[in-house]
Amino acid sequence: MTVIAGEIVEPYAAALMSLAKSKDLAERFGEDIRSLINIMDESPELKQFMGNPIIKPEDKKAVLQRMMGDEADPYMRNFLMLLVDRGRIIFLEEIGKKYLALLRELNQTVLAEVTSAVELNEDQKNTVRERVKSMTDARDVDIETKIDSSLLGGVIIKIGSQIIDSSLQGQLRRIGNSLKA
């Protein structure tokens, strides 16, 4: 993230968290943000539409209104409309991710980015969650999964700057390095 983006993202995420805490909506906003990020991830066209400066703000607002539906919280809807009005809707994904990081901090939750060769089932996710909890003393663990078939087996877990590589590829690399030494 560029410095300019950081100067934009952090104040908006902090303002949204401040509003969320004052209205006791931190978790609700977190759910809304996760949904919006998922939709943006699944639709590059939507991301491009929102980031296009030629498209009128009213059109962007109409799309956001339809995306969120009637059940959306009015404060969240107003926040999104503010982002459109200020020309900051292009940063929605980054603002959302920063908000989720603030929410994890508030809830004493850590993010574990798990890369595996195949999709993990719920039991495997729970095992990872428990292992990360014991390593970090966190109250809870959010898991973000990625698939990388080149790993052959096992997982790589990234928690902040700490990386635990128990993949088959990582084990083979360590064996190779020890044989070289």
Secondary structure, DSSP 8 states (H G I E B T S, - for coil): --HHHHHHHHHHHHHHHHHHHHTT-HHHHHHHHHHHHHHHHH-HHHHHHHH-TTS-HHHHHHHHHHHH-TTS-HHHHHHHHHHHHTT-GGGHHHHHHHHHHHHHHHTTEEEEEEEESS---HHHHHHHHHHHHHHH--SEEEEEEEE-GGG-SSEEEEETTEEEE-SHHHHHHHHHHHHH-
